[in-house]
């Protein structure tokens, strides 16, 4: 009965027959992907997913995403969205730990059984046990409010400004590794994950850093992308470093190239990103590119699979980084052949994002203080923040390796700019983690921003830093 009610609630009038069928297929994939991930990664209901993740999206999909008929199967954790009478519906299927993958257009329910899955022996941590551990591996003792009442009130006042719009879901401020301010939207909790969008690029850089620490990768060597290994292919020289810094020189369809075919179209990383031709000499031109980061993730998977096979590549993010950091509610999703879509499709709580930022503040170690495991090279934070190679043109921010450089941003009126050396993880629709090394401050903000009203994160982070400078003197 519950399943029938959910399906009935999603049914709507079919989209206009004259609409471009491929665009309809992409819109159907968009709806299937977000309903699937929102329901079974984040535990949200259909109304919440529709309000947050399916509203304020790309205009060419918006109307169709709302009107295309969808059905959700709670038993198989599958979402089907019909878009044409002569084609199977677009289908997204959830798997433990790996979240939702979209079947390719034309793929029916029978294809779901072939989706890559983690080996049965790799199970999620016991959340009750891990939550009881000391912060940051767990949640115990995470919050350490400022001792002075006036100081707490001043910081809370700044945090409250982020919630002037109900599009903000979470704000966390950390000082010296502890949470000194934390607030969520009324329907949100510290354990509610949402899509990171391009914050996933910073996770990719961190996973590569973990492989460097283990001696598996040299970032100055060519990235082993199989499609480039033919004799005479000029792309074979593109290095890991160039991919992480978006200096590959590969052609893309404009800055921040829209990768809809992978994100919502059911295409593969290998059949899209890896097929792009060179436009510039590697290392000579910056172009913000989802493809570069997806290729870094794909190269890492191929490197890991050489010795341990596909399951080793799928397990690596969990066993080598996420779980050692206490990021037990983070879900990196894959395409239907098992390549992680590490430029965008990761679901993460605000606290897990704080844990990811903390490993940089703690010199690449897990936990707090000197006793943690060295997960990243001790100089990896300097590597990802460094302005190596060519930089973005016409933007106030610089770019490092999977991170944006924000030193000098955010100044207004009496509030000074963010300190030199500040760097940030940025994602679409208002996902941010700002790391201020000289002050041991981290500022997290999550949201569902609308295109016409982006959240002014540099200004907000500068306000937080200026307030802490005043009240902690």
BAMITI-903629 format. One line per 3 residues: their letters; for each residue z, x, y of C-alpha. Coordinates in steps of 0.1 Angstrom, whole numbers, plus 2048, in hexadecimal, padded with zeros to 3 digits. Layout:
<atoms>
A) Z X Y | ...
</atoms>
This chain:
<atoms>
XXX) 800 800 800 | 809 81C 819 | 7E8 82E 812
XXX) 7D5 80D 817 | 7E7 807 838 | 7DF 82A 845
XXX) 7BB 827 83B | 7B8 805 84C | 7C7 812 86C
XXX) 7AC 82D 86E | 78F 816 868 | 779 810 887
XXX) 757 805 890 | 73B 81D 884 | 72C 834 89F
XXX) 70B 82C 8AE | 6EE 832 895 | 6D9 843 8B0
XXX) 6F2 85F 8B4 | 6E8 882 8A8 | 6F2 883 883
XXX) 6FD 8A8 884 | 714 8A1 8A2 | 722 884 88F
XXX) 729 89A 871 | 73B 8B3 888 | 750 897 898
XXX) 758 88A 875 | 763 8AD 86A | 778 8AF 88A
XXX) 78A 88F 881 | 78F 898 85D | 79C 8BB 865
XXX) 7B6 8B0 87E | 7C2 891 86B | 7C6 8A7 84C
XXX) 7D8 8C3 85D | 7ED 8AD 874 | 7F8 897 857
XXX) 800 8B1 83C | 807 8D1 850 | 81B 8C1 86B
XXX) 827 8A0 85B | 81A 88B 878 | 80E 867 877
XXX) 7EB 85C 87F | 7F4 84E 8A1 | 804 86F 8AC
XXX) 7E6 884 89F | 7CE 86D 8B2 | 7E2 86F 8D2
XXX) 7E6 894 8D2 | 7CB 8A6 8BD | 7AF 88D 8BF
XXX) 7B1 885 8E4 | 7A5 89B 900 | 78D 8AE 8E9
XXX) 768 8B8 8EE | 757 89C 900 | 739 89C 8E8
XXX) 750 893 8CB | 76B 87E 8DC | 75D 85B 8D8
XXX) 751 861 8B4 | 772 870 8AA | 784 851 8B4
XXX) 76B 838 8A5 | 75F 848 885 | 771 838 867
XXX) 78A 84D 854 | 79F 849 835 | 7BD 85E 82B
XXX) 7C8 862 807 | 7ED 86B 805 | 7EC 872 7E0
XXX) 7D0 88C 7E2 | 7D7 896 806 | 7B3 891 80F
XXX) 7A2 882 82E | 77F 874 82D | 76B 86A 84C
XXX) 74B 857 848 | 72F 85F 861 | 70E 854 850
XXX) 703 83C 836 | 6ED 856 824 | 707 872 822
XXX) 729 877 813 | 746 876 82B | 754 895 83B
XXX) 773 89E 826 | 791 8B4 82D | 7A9 8BE 811
XXX) 7CC 8CB 815 | 7DA 8E6 7FE | 7FE 8F4 7FD
XXX) 803 911 816 | 7DE 913 81E | 7DC 8F2 830
XXX) 7BB 8DF 834 | 798 8EB 82C | 779 8D7 833
XXX) 75F 8D1 818 | 73C 8D9 822 | 725 8BD 82F
XXX) 718 8AC 810 | 736 8B6 7FB | 747 89A 7EA
XXX) 76B 896 7DD | 761 8A9 7BD | 75E 8C9 7D1
XXX) 783 8C8 7DA | 78D 8D7 7B9 | 77A 8F7 7C0
XXX) 78C 8FE 7E1 | 79F 91F 7E0 | 7C4 91C 7DA
XXX) 7E1 934 7D8 | 7EC 93E 7B5 | 807 927 7A7
XXX) 821 943 7A8 | 81F 946 7CE | 834 929 7DA
XXX) 842 921 7FD | 864 92E 805 | 882 916 802
XXX) 884 90A 826 | 8A8 8FF 823 | 8B2 923 818
XXX) 89C 935 831 | 8A6 91E 84E | 8CA 927 848
XXX) 8C3 94D 84C | 8CB 95F 86C | 8B1 95E 888
XXX) 895 968 888 | 890 967 862 | 8A1 944 864
XXX) 8AE 92D 87E | 8D3 935 87D | 8E0 944 89D
XXX) 8BE 942 8AE | 8CB 933 8CF | 8E1 947 8E6
XXX) 8E3 935 907 | 8E9 947 927 | 90F 94A 92C
XXX) 910 93F 950 | 90C 91A 956 | 8F8 91F 976
XXX) 8E1 937 965 | 8DA 91E 948 | 8D4 903 961
XXX) 8BB 918 975 | 8A7 921 956 | 8A8 8FE 949
XXX) 89A 8F2 96A | 87C 909 967 | 877 8FE 943
XXX) 878 8DA 94D | 85A 8DF 963 | 844 8E5 944
XXX) 84D 8C1 939 | 840 8B0 958 | 824 8A6 941
XXX) 829 898 91E | 80D 8AF 913 | 827 8CB 90F
XXX) 837 8CB 8ED | 84D 8EA 8ED | 85B 905 903
XXX) 870 922 8F6 | 87D 93F 90B | 88B 95E 8FA
XXX) 89E 97B 908 | 8A7 99A 8F3 | 89B 988 8D4
XXX) 8B1 969 8D8 | 8A7 946 8E4 | 8B7 93F 905
XXX) 8A4 91F 90D | 892 906 8F6 | 885 8E4 8FB
XXX) 86D 8CC 8E9 | 85B 8AC 8F0 | 86E 88D 8E4
XXX) 85A 88A 8C4 | 859 8AF 8BC | 872 8C7 8AB
XXX) 875 8EC 8A6 | 865 8E7 884 | 846 8D4 88F
XXX) 827 8E9 88C | 807 8E5 89F | 7E5 8F6 8A0
XXX) 7E6 918 8B2 | 7C2 918 8BC | 7BA 93C 8C8
XXX) 7DE 948 8C5 | 7D1 94D 8A1 | 7BD 96B 8AF
XXX) 7DE 97C 8B6 | 7EA 975 893 | 7CA 985 886
XXX) 7D1 9A4 89A | 7F4 9A4 88B | 7E7 9A1 867
XXX) 7CF 9BE 86D | 7ED 9D1 87B | 800 9CA 85B
XXX) 7E3 9D7 846 | 7E2 9F7 85C | 807 9FC 856
XXX) 801 9F9 831 | 7E5 A13 832 | 7CA 9FA 829
XXX) 7B6 9FA 84A | 7AC A14 864 | 7A3 A00 883
XXX) 78A A1B 88F | 775 A18 870 | 75A 9FF 86A
XXX) 765 9DC 85F | 759 9D5 83C | 745 9B6 842
XXX) 72F 9B2 823 | 711 9A2 835 | 70D 9C2 84A
XXX) 70B 9DC 82E | 6E6 9DC 829 | 6D3 9FC 831
XXX) 6CC A00 855 | 6E1 9E3 861 | 6EE 9ED 884
XXX) 70C 9D6 881 | 71B 9EC 865 | 72B A02 87F
XXX) 73F 9E7 890 | 764 9F1 88D | 783 9DC 888
XXX) 78E 9E7 8AB | 76E 9DA 8BA | 772 9B8 8A9
XXX) 796 9B4 8B4 | 78D 9BD 8D8 | 76E 9A6 8D7
XXX) 758 9C4 8DE | 742 9C0 8BE | 722 9BB 8D2
XXX) 718 99E 8BC | 705 981 8CB | 719 961 8D0
XXX) 710 93F 8DF | 721 947 900 | 744 954 908
XXX) 75E 946 8F0 | 742 93B 8DA | 747 918 8CD
XXX) 74A 91C 8A7 | 74A 8F7 89F | 736 8FC 880
XXX) 753 90E 870 | 770 8FC 882 | 764 8D9 87B
XXX) 742 8DB 86A | 74B 8E8 848 | 738 908 84C
XXX) 745 92A 83F | 750 948 853 | 739 95D 83D
XXX) 71A 948 844 | 720 945 86A | 733 961 87B
XXX) 727 97C 863 | 702 974 86A | 702 97A 890
XXX) 6EA 995 89D | 6F3 9B1 8B5 | 6ED 9AA 8DA
XXX) 6FF 9C9 8E8 | 708 9EB 8DA | 72A 9E8 8C8
XXX) 747 9F0 8E0 | 732 9EC 900 | 737 9C8 909
XXX) 754 9AF 909 | 74C 98B 8FE | 768 974 8F5
XXX) 75E 96A 8D2 | 76D 956 8B6 | 755 967 89F
XXX) 763 98A 8A5 | 786 97F 89B | 77A 96B 87D
XXX) 767 98A 872 | 786 99F 874 | 798 986 85E
XXX) 77B 985 846 | 77A 9AC 845 | 79F 9AC 83D
XXX) 79B 993 821 | 77F 9A8 812 | 794 9C7 815
XXX) 7B2 9B7 803 | 79C 9A7 7E8 | 78D 9C8 7DD
XXX) 7AD 9D1 7CA | 7BF 9B0 7C5 | 7A4 996 7C5
XXX) 7A1 976 7DA | 7C5 96B 7D3 | 7D3 98C 7E1
XXX) 7BF 985 801 | 7CC 962 803 | 7F0 96C 7FD
XXX) 7F1 989 815 | 7F9 976 836 | 816 965 825
XXX) 826 981 811 | 81F 99E 829 | 825 98E 84B
XXX) 82D 969 84F | 84A 966 837 | 859 989 83F
XXX) 85B 97D 863 | 86A 95C 85A | 84A 949 863
XXX) 84F 930 847 | 83E 913 859 | 81D 924 862
XXX) 7FE 919 850 | 7DE 92E 852 | 7C0 919 847
XXX) 7A0 924 836 | 77C 919 833 | 771 90A 812
XXX) 76A 92C 801 | 78C 93B 80B | 786 94F 82B
XXX) 7A2 949 844 | 795 93A 865 | 7AC 952 878
XXX) 79D 94C 89A | 7AD 92A 89E | 7B7 916 87F
XXX) 7DB 91F 87B | 7F8 907 87E | 819 915 88B
XXX) 83A 909 899 | 846 915 8BB | 862 929 8AA
XXX) 849 939 893 | 835 943 8B1 | 854 952 8C0
XXX) 85A 966 89F | 836 973 8A2 | 83C 97F 8C5
XXX) 85E 98E 8BC | 84E 9A6 8A3 | 83C 9B6 8C1
XXX) 85B 9B7 8D6 | 86E 9C8 8B9 | 856 9E5 8B4
XXX) 844 9D5 896 | 863 9CE 882 | 86F 9AE 873
XXX) 891 9A0 87D | 8A3 9AD 89B | 8AF 9D0 8A1
XXX) 8A8 9F0 88E | 8AE 9E4 86B | 88F 9CF 865
XXX) 871 9D6 850 | 855 9E9 862 | 839 9D0 85F
XXX) 822 9DE 87A | 81C A01 887 | 836 A09 8A1
XXX) 81B A0D 8BB | 808 9ED 8B2 | 815 9DA 8D0
XXX) 806 9F6 8E6 | 7E6 9F3 8D3 | 7E1 9CE 8D7
XXX) 7EA 9CF 8FC | 7D5 9ED 905 | 7B6 9E5 91B
XXX) 79E 9F9 905 | 778 9F5 906 | 767 9DC 91E
XXX) 77A 9C0 92E | 774 99C 937 | 75F 997 957
XXX) 769 97E 971 | 78C 978 963 | 7AD 982 970
XXX) 7BA 98A 94D | 7B2 9A8 939 | 7AE 9A9 913
XXX) 7BD 9C0 8F9 | 7BA 9BB 8D3 | 7BF 996 8CB
XXX) 7D6 993 8EA | 7D0 98C 90F | 7DE 9A4 929
XXX) 7F2 990 943 | 803 9AB 958 | 800 9A1 97D
XXX) 7F9 97C 977 | 80D 95E 982 | 818 968 9A5
XXX) 81D 94C 9BE | 831 948 9DD | 853 959 9D7
XXX) 84D 95F 9B2 | 840 982 9AA | 824 987 991
XXX) 82B 98E 96C | 835 9B2 966 | 81B 9CC 95D
XXX) 818 9CE 937 | 81C 9A9 932 | 805 99C 916
XXX) 800 97A 907 | 7F3 965 8EA | 7DD 949 8F7
XXX) 7CF 92A 8E7 | 7BB 90C 8F1 | 7CD 8ED 8FD
XXX) 7EB 901 90A | 7F8 917 8EE | 809 936 8FC
XXX) 821 952 8F3 | 827 96B 910 | 837 98C 908
XXX) 848 99F 925 | 852 9C1 916 | 865 9CF 933
XXX) 87C 9B2 935 | 87F 9A9 910 | 874 986 918
XXX) 85D 96F 904 | 851 94E 911 | 842 934 8F9
XXX) 830 914 903 | 81E 8FC 8ED | 80A 8DD 8F6
XXX) 7EC 8C6 8F4 | 7DD 8CC 916 | 7BF 8B8 923
XXX) 7A1 8CB 92F | 7A6 8BF 953 | 7CA 8C9 954
XXX) 7D1 8EB 944 | 7F5 8F8 945 | 7FA 914 95E
XXX) 80B 92C 945 | 809 94C 95A | 81B 93B 976
XXX) 834 92B 95F | 83C 94B 94D | 83F 95D 96F
XXX) 858 942 97A | 86D 948 95A | 86D 96E 95F
XXX) 876 96B 984 | 892 953 97C | 8A0 969 961
XXX) 89F 987 978 | 8B3 974 992 | 8CD 964 97C
XX) 8D4 982 965 | 8DA 99B 981
</atoms>
